[in-house]
Amino acid sequence: MGRLCGYRQKNSGSKVVGIALMIIGLLMFLIFVPRWVWTSALGIVLISVGFLLWRFG
């Protein structure tokens, strides 16, 4: 019935990868903020990419 109505299931693998990237990015951001600016920036990038994968993947 879902195919007839135009509903397609999204790939759950990309959602898992997106959530994992968000968690890793958050941990990097929280642990390394006082020490290194580039690792906190990398954490923010990982959170952003993870969110995009989770939302649109």
URQUIZI-V858528 format. One record per residue. N is the residue number from 1. RES is the residue in one small letter. PSI is psi in whole degrees, 0 to 359 (* if undefined). NEAR is the number of other C-alpha atoms within 10 Angstrom. Layout:
n	res	psi	near
N	RES	PSI	NEAR
N	RES	PSI	NEAR
This chain:
n	res	psi	near
1	m	324	6
2	g	322	8
3	r	326	8
4	l	330	7
5	c	0	7
6	g	9	8
7	y	128	9
8	r	138	9
9	q	139	8
10	k	159	10
11	n	118	11
12	s	339	11
13	g	320	11
14	s	330	17
15	k	319	19
16	v	317	15
17	v	319	17
18	g	316	24
19	i	320	19
20	a	318	17
21	l	321	22
22	m	319	24
23	i	315	16
24	i	317	17
25	g	320	24
26	l	317	18
27	l	317	15
28	m	320	19
29	f	318	23
30	l	324	12
31	i	319	14
32	f	5	15
33	v	313	15
34	p	340	9
35	r	304	9
36	w	128	11
37	v	322	12
38	w	328	12
39	t	327	16
40	s	325	21
41	a	321	16
42	l	323	15
43	g	318	25
44	i	320	18
45	v	318	17
46	l	321	22
47	i	317	24
48	s	314	16
49	v	320	18
50	g	319	24
51	f	318	19
52	l	319	16
53	l	319	19
54	w	320	21
55	r	316	12
56	f	0	11
57	g	*	16
